[in-house]
Amino acid sequence: MSLQRKAISGLIWTFTQQVGVQGINFIVQIILARLLLPEVFGLIAMIHVFMAIGVALMDSGMTSSLIRTKDANQADYSTVFFINLFSSIIIYLILFFTAPFIASFFEQPLLELIIRVYTLSFIIQALVGVQSARLTKEMNFKLQMYMQIPSSVIGGIVGVVLAYKGFGVWSLVWMHLITTFLFMIQHWFKTNWKPSLIFDKQKFKYHFNFGYKLTLSSLLTALYTNSYTLVIAKMFSATQLGFYNQANTLRMFPVRNLTTALQKVTYPLFSSIQDDNQKLKSVFKRITLLVFFIVYPVMLILILVAEPLFRFVLTEKWLPAVPYFQILCISAIVYPLSMYNLNIILAKGRSDLHFKLEIIKKGASVLFLLLVFPFGIWGVVYAAAISMFIHAFVNSFYSGRLINYPLTEQLKNLLPILLIGGITFIGVFFFDKVIISNLGATDFITILLILSLFFSVYLFTSIIFKINSLVEIKNIVQNLKLKGNK
């Protein structure tokens, strides 16, 4: 199979996986949000920073090293497997014994037991990390989808039933553990790899040398990303944190799905052509333009329909999260561009540059957070939004230098889409204020009207100006039809 066909096939299956799994998670999230109070989600959000740090330390960037290693063998995989497993046990024990201090810091006694149960997932995830890396390396996203969807369905059902029965925060805890456990079990039965009793010091040094820089970068990212959560949790309340966390989760739902689906494909794809800068630039350009063409209008629509959407889907108790959601949606537009530029740096084997950039980005973002912190919760929200633009700028600037695709050229290529989306947004915004909002329509009808109007104008204008991304979408759809006919 050619590289292009393999990439398109991988994209189709990984996108199907993301849409299926995240679609299930989204439905479950909506049901749980209607059953549970905002403060319940705030409690779980409080331990996200420790989960993120634990995952970064457990993996140590070694599975990423496996994916980009062209001649990885059983010794490579087994060595990384046992390192991950050993690290996960150590991390769990550390969190187990420090749980009382974490609970005391947040002044939430219930957190002690939640942490000790919830973080068992570290050990479960360690048992499946290498198998997932092998499937990703082979671009076998079809099998990953077949394993992840039933895990999410069963875990989601358990979470909803427990929430309905009045288990509160524990419904979220057990949903997470059961989903993770079922996903792990299926890997052991359905994948064709098992670890051997091998630990190769040379292999460890090789993967660690690449991975430890990624680990340091991941730690910085985890600490920085969750610094907003820590500030809100400590300075405000669990309810306020619940509003922020829900707004952040929902704004990232569409953009993260598409980005993650493509990222699973682009990293091994970029790695396979890492020595051909001209080809790498061409593939990267096509992918980023395609993703931006899709993500940009979606986020603009979400800003327009935020209030009726929250009221219709989550009920009025979540309306205080609407303004947070709208501000955060603006910054989510550049998230895919930031991540794919970062993939270029990793595919080139520049984990050293990756770490340096994380220091620059996080340092600048933390400085900005400190400057706006006196403005309260709004300062934190604006800091979170602006930081994503800082990250996108830095990643695009340095990755562009590696493949001769400077930031100015990237922005020039995006300009037609930016103008079409921006003009459409302004037109639909005023049409909504003058006409739609005065019709007295239900929230559902209002959402449909804005959605239909925006996409009609956006697509019509894109066809007139012959945006190349439409051709890319057409090719993907044709490949989907061909696969469906086989």
N, C-alpha and C positions, 0 to 999 in steps of 0.2 A: 504494500500500500504506500502511495506517495506521501510525502510529508504534508502536503496541503490537504489531501483526503483524510489522512490520519488526524490532522488538527481539527478539521471540520467535524469528523466523526466524534472526536473527543469533546468538542464544544457542544455538540447536540446532546450527548449523553450526560455530560456534567451539568449542562443547563437544565436538562430534564430532572436530574437529581436535585439540583438546588431549588427549582420551582416546586417539585414534589415535596421535598422535605420541609423547606421553609414555608410552603403553602400550608402544610399540616401544622407546623409550629405557629404560624400566624393565626390560623383558626383557633388553635388551642389557647394562644395568648389572648385573643379577644374574649373567649368564653371565661377564662380565668380572671381577666380584668373586670368582667361584669360580675363575677362571683366574689372576688376578693377586694379588700380595701387597698388604696395606694401604698399605705405604710408597709404592707406585706411584701410588695415588690421592692420597697426601700430597704428592708432587712436583707434580702438576698443581694441587692446591689452593694451593700456595705462590704461583702466578702469577695466581690469581683476582683479587687486589686490583689488579694492573696491568691486567688485562683490563677490570675494572669501571670503572676510572678512564679508560682509553682510550675505551671506548664512550661514557661521559658527555661527554668532551671532543669526540669526533668528531661527535656529533649536536648538541650544544649546545642541546638542547631544542627544536630547530626543527621536527622532525617532529610533535611534540605541538602546536606552534603551527599547523602546516598542518591538522591534524585539527579544531581548534576554529575555524579561519578559515572563515566561511560562504561567502565569494566568492573563494576561492583560484583562481588561473588559472595558465597555463603559465609565466608569469614567476615566480610564487611557487615552483612546483615545481622549475623549472630552477635557480633561484638557490640554493635549499636543497641540491639535488643536488650542485652543484659545490663548495659550501662543505664538505659532508660528505666528498666525495672528497679534496679538498685537505687537510682536517684529518686524515683517516685516514692519508695518506701521511706527513705530518709526525710523527704519533704513532708510526707504525711505525718510522720512522728513529730517533726518540729512544730507543725501547725496544731497537732493534737495537744501538745503540752503548752503551747502559747495561747491557745483559745481563750482561757480565762482573762488574759491581759488584753486581748483584742476586744472582748465583750465589755470589759471595764472602760476601755478607751472610748468606745461608742456609747457607753452607758445603756447597753442593751443586754441584760443577763441571758436572754434566750439564745444569743449568738454563740455562746460557748458550745452548746450541744449541736447547734446547726452546723458549725464549722467542723466538728468532729465527725459528723455523719456525711455532710455534703462533699468534703474533700477526699472521701474514699475513692472518688472517681479518678483521682490521680493514678492510683495503682491499676485501676481498670483500663485507663487510657494507655498506660505504658505497655500493656499486653497486646496492643493493637497498632502501635505507632509505626513499626517497621512494615507490617503487612500493608498498611495504608500507603506508605511511601512507595512500596513496590508496585502497587496497583496504579498509583499516580505516575510513576516513572514509565510504566507500560501504557499509559493513557487508557487504562481499563476502567472507565467511569461507569460503564453499564453495570458491572458487578457491584460497585460501591453503591449505586442507586438502589439495586435490588436488596441490599442489606440495610441501608439507612432508612428507607421509607417504612418498612414494618416496625423497625425499632422506634421510630418517631410516633407512629400510630398507636402502638401499645403503650408507650410511655405517656403520650398525651391523654389517652383514655384514663389511665391510672390517675394522672394529675387532676383531671376534671372531676372524676368520681370522688376523690379525696376532698377536693375543694367544696363540692356540693354537700359532702357529709360533714363539713365544718372543721376540717383539719388545718385550715389557714395556711401558714407559711410552709408547713410540712408537705403540703400537696406539691409545692414547687421543688422541694428537696428530693422527694421520692420519684417524681417525674424525671428529674435529671439523672438520678442514679440508675433507674430501670432502663432508660433510653440508652445510656452509655454501656451498661452491662449487656444488653441484647445485641448492640452493635458489635461489641467485642466477641461475644460467643459465636456469632455468625462468621466472623473473620476466620476463626479457628477451624470451622467446619467447611467453609466454602472456598478459601484460598488454598493454593497449592504450595504454601511455604510454611515450614516449621523451623524453629531455631535449633542449631546444633550446639553441643557443649564446647564452644570455641570462644576464646577471648584472645584476640591478636593485638599485642601492644602496638605494633606498627600501624595497623588499621585504625586503632583507637587514636593514635597521635595524628594520623592524617585527617580523620574526620573531625577531631577535636580542634585542630588548628584552623579549619575552616569554620566550624560551628561555634567556637567560643565567642567569636566576634559577633555572630548573630545573636548569641545568648545575651551578651552585654547590650546589644541594640534592643532586643526584646524586653529586657529588664527596664531599660530607659523608657521604652514605649508603654509598658505596663504601668510603671510608676506615674508617668506623665498623664496617660489617658485616664487613669483612675484618680488622679489628683483632684479632678473636679468633683468626683463622687465623694472623696474623703473630705473635701472642704464643705460640701453641702451637708453631708452626714454629721459632721462635727459641729458646724456653726448654725445649722438650721434644724430640720426635723426629718424623721423617716418618711413622713407624708410628702414633704417637699422634695425629698430625694426620689420618692416614687413617681412624682409628676415628671421630674427631669429625666429619670431613667426610661420611663415609658415614651416620652417625646423623642429621646435619643434612639431608642430601640426601633420605633416605628419609622423614623426618618431614614434609618439605615437599612430597613427591610428591603426595599426595591433595589437600592444602589449596591448594597452588599451582596445580594443574590447574584446579580449579573457580574459584578466584579470578581467575586469568589469563583464563580463558574468558569470565567475566562482565565482567572489567575492560575487555576489548577492546570489549565491547558497551556497557558503562555510560558510558565516557568520551565517545564520540560521542553517546550517548543523552542524558546529562546536559547536554552542551554544547548540544544542540538545544533544550532547554527551560530553559536557564540563567536566563532572565528571569522565569520563572513559579515562584516559590518554593513555592507550595502544591502544584503538580503535581510539582515536583522532590522535595519532602519525601515525598509519597505514593509515588512510584516508588522512591525510595531506601529507604523503610521496608519495602516489600514485598520488595525484592531482598535486603536485609541479613537479614531474618528467615528468608527461604527458605534462604540460604546457611548461616546459623548452624544452622538445623534439620538440615542435611545434614552439615556439617563437624564439629559438636560430637560426635555419637555416633561418627563415624569415628575421631576422634583418641582418644576414650576407649577404644574397642575396641583400637586399636593399642597403647595403654599396657598393656592386659590381656594381649595375646598377644605382646608384644615378644620374650620369650625363645624360645618355640617357633618364632616366625616367623623370627627371625634364624638359628636353628639349622637350620631346614628349608630356607630359601631361600638363605642365604649360607654355610652350614657353620659349624662351631664356631670357626673361626679369627677370626670376627667377633663373638663373644659379648662381648668387653670393651666393645663399642660400645652394648650394650643399655641400661645405666643412663643413658648420655648421651641416648639416643634417647627414653626415657620422660620425662625431665625436659623435653626440648625439645618433645615432643608437647603438653605442657600449655600452653605459650605459643603454639603454632601455632593454637590454637583461636580466638584473637582476631585472627589475621592478616587474614582477609577483612574484618572490620569496620574495621580500621585502613586498609586499602587503599581501600575504597569511600568512606570519609569523606574520604580524601585526594583522591579523584576529584572530590568535590563542590567542594573548594577550587580545583582546577585548572579545572573546568568553569566556575566563576565568574570565571575569569581572574585569580585572586589568586595569581600566581606569587611575588609579594613576600611574602605571608603564608606560602606554602609554604616559602620559604627561611628565614624567621624561625623557623618551627616546627621545621625540620630542625636549626637551631642549638640550640634548646631541648632537643629530644629527644636529639640526639647528645651534647650537653654533659652532660645528666643521666645518660645511659647510660655515658659514658666515666668520669664521676666514680664511678659505682657499680662499674665494672670495676676501677678503681684501688683501691677499698676492699676488694674481695674477692680481688684478685690474689694476695695472700700465701697464700691457701688452695690454691694450685696449680691443677691442671687442673680440679678441681671448682669452684673459684671462677670460672673462665672460663665453664664450662658454665652455672652458675646466673646469671651476669651476662648471658649471651646470652638466656636464657629470660626473665628479668625485664625486660630492655630492650624486648621485644616488647609487654609490658603497658604500659610507659611510653609507647611510641609510639601504641598504640591509644587510651589515655586522652587524650593531647594532640590527636591528630587528631579524635577524636569530639567533644571539647569545643569546638574552634574551628569545625569544619564545622557543628556543631549550631547555633551562633550565626548562621551565614550563612543557614540555611533554617528557623530557628525550630523546631529539633528538638533540644533540649538533651540533654546526656549522661544526665541523670536519667531523662528520658522514654525514651531508647533502652534503658537498662538495665531499666526497668520493662517494656517490651515484650518483652525477652529473658528475663525472669524465669521464665515458665512453662516454657520450653524448658530453661533452666538447671536447674530443680528436677527435671524429668522425667529428664533425662540423668544428673544427679548421683545420684539415688535408684537408677536402673537400674544405674549403675556400681558403687555400694556393694553392691547385692544380688548382682550377677554375680561381683564380686570374692570375696565370702565363699563363694558357691556353688562357685567354682573351687577355692578353698583347701580346702574341706571335702569336696567330692565329686569334681569332675572330675580334680583332680591325683592322686587316689587310685585312679583307674580303671586306671592303667597304659597309657593310650592313647598312640598315636603323636602326634608333634607336629602332623601334618596333621589328625588327628581332633580333637585338643584345640582347634586353631584354629577348626575348623568348629563345634564344640559351643558355644564362647564366642560366636562370631559369630552363630550362629542364636539362641541364648538372648537375647543383648543386643538384637538388632534386633526380635525378637518382643515382648519386654517394652516396648521403647521405642515401637514403632509402636502397639501395643495401648493403651498409656497415652495416647499422643498423640491417638488416635481418641476415647477416652473424654472427654478434656478439650477436644476440638474445636480443635486447633491449626490456625490459618489456613494455615500453610505447606503442609499436606497438600492443600488446595484448589489452591494455586499449582502444586504438582507434578502434580496431576491435569490441570490446564489445559495444562501443557507436554506431558504425555504424549498428550493428545488432539490437540494440534497436530502432534505427531510422527506420529500415525496418519493424520491428514489429509494430511500431506505424502507419507507412504508410499503412500497410495492414489491420489495424482495421477500 
